[in-house]
Amino acid sequence: MPPAEQLNNAFEFTVSELSQSLKRTVEDTYGHVRVRGEISGFRGAHSSGHCYFALKDESAKIEAVIWKGVHGRMRFKPQEGLEVIATGKLTTYPGSSKYQIVIEALEPAGIGALMALMEERKKKLAAEGLFDEARKQLLPWLPEVIGVVTSPTGAVIRDILHRLEDRFPRRVLVWPVKVQGDGSAEQVAAAIRGFNALPEGGKIPRPDVLIVARGGGSLEDLWSFNEEIVVRAAAESMIPLISAVGHETDITLIDFVADKRAPTPTAAAEMAVPVRGELFVEVADLGRRTRAYWQRAQESRRGELRAAARALPAAGDLLAIPRQRLDSAGSALPRCLKANTHAHFRRFTAASSKLTLRVLHGQISQADHRLTVCGERLGLSARSLLRRRRDRFAGLEVRLRASKLSNAQAQRNAIARQRERTHRLAERAGRALATLLHRLDTRVENSGKLLSALSYRSVLARGFALVRDEAGHPVHAAEAIGPGARVEIEFADGRVGATADADRADPAAKRTAVQAKPAAQDAKPAPKRVAKKVDQGSLF
């Protein structure tokens, strides 16, 4: 049978069904892929924010798209003619019967692409004037505080601190950042702007010079310092900045915008401060030269003063001509005063002849007319202003009424939400309080058991007794009880009173007698008094 007749009973697809089936087949078969190719047809982001272009090589081309959200998060942006490695999901576009890759990540393919991107970015920033020498600042000669932007765990910060200690110890503020990998460029830019945002005279001192430092590495390792955000932050810095990224052969874009480039971080520390020993020698030499110059200048001025004193004329000769001019002016002063008085009198007479009642009445009439006109204009203006204010207040009243209703509804909704939240919190508080009380009851019960176990009453129950003196204090030794002293004995089942032995010597008297014995060795011992024992029993 012909092929067309064999397919008469086959299932019929619509165009949409067939397109969706092909889309599922492509996505399930390939899923996420990595594609290397050259960007072609890229004209920047679309008005919607999405990017549409193609990836091609010598013999094939595939359409590509980057959605708006993904493009905004990308550290590496696509550019025309750049060879890249794209990671994304392969899918189809049913509207034009073609397949495409939806890119989720983009990175340059090799060192050549990075160098091309770096050169293009360098030209762009140079065209904006960020690399001009005229905008670069001079480094302070002896900074008080030095800010360092680098990793706190590397050898760079130790080299800088060691070199500063050798040359001229200064106060150092370190802003720890990542110097490699994702997010490192943002941290470096934030550190530079953070140092510049510190207020002068604040709790944290504002640095006088900044050092942005990192050890050597490959172009990929140093790429964070080629990012546009870092370069612009360094250009905006009002604090003089030294770039010490990599070794002497490593070049990054921050080197062109920095106020000074150092080949190594150690060299940056040397640029920041002078050598203290050399300064001492230079200051001492300048002091000697200043004293010698001052002495020579004093001798020269002393000689000039003597020569000027010999050349000056006598004081009478200097004042002769001024004295003569003063006498001449004094003799002419009365005539000049009379002439000045006559001139002012003539001007006063001429002015008084012009002041008549008719002129004054005319001026008053003109002033009255102007006042009337101004009053009418003021009334018209006041009525017009009142009318505009009335219309404005009417509109505001309508808006206020509508706003009050909506605000009241919003407040009712907020109160309902807060009431519900309060109920939930009250339930949680009740449960928490019950749990807390249970825990406290358990703790009190355990403490009571422990107290019972450690109480002296358990010792009394085993046959022991506790002796207290008249003040109720426990007695720990027999020496603490004098003869005839009243004591109280506590047993497990109660307390009883007792009296100590009367014939037993007082321990305090015994100690006094022992102390007095050496002083009375030569004296004749007194006869011993024999006391009759009174049998009262012994408590011990």
Secondary structure, DSSP 8 states (H G I E B T S, - for coil): --HHHHTTTS----HHHHHHHHHHHHHHHH-EEEEEEEEES--S--TTS-EEEEEE-SS-EEEEEE-HHHHHH-SS---TT-EEEEEEEEEEETTTTEEEEEEEEEEE-HHHHHHHHHHHHHHHHHHTTTT-GGG-----SS-SEEEEEE-TTSHHHHHHHHHHHHH---EEEEEE---SSTTHHHHHHHHHHHHHHS-TTSSS---SEEEEEE----TTTTGGGGSHHHHHHHHH-SS-EEEEES-TT---HHHHHSSEE-SSHHHHHHHHS--HHHHHHHHHHHHHHHHHHHHHHHHHHHHHHHHHHHHS--HHHHHHHHHHHHHHHHHHHHHHHHHHHHHHHHHHHHHHHH--HHHHHHHHHHHHHHHHHHHHHHHHHHHHHHHHHHHHHHHHHHHHHHHHHHHHHHHHHHHHHHHHHHHHHHHHHHHHHHHHHHHHHHHHHHHHHHHHHH-THHHHTTT--EEE-TTS-B--SGGGS-TT-EEEEEETTEEEEEE--SSS--HHHHHHHHHHTGGGSSS-----------------
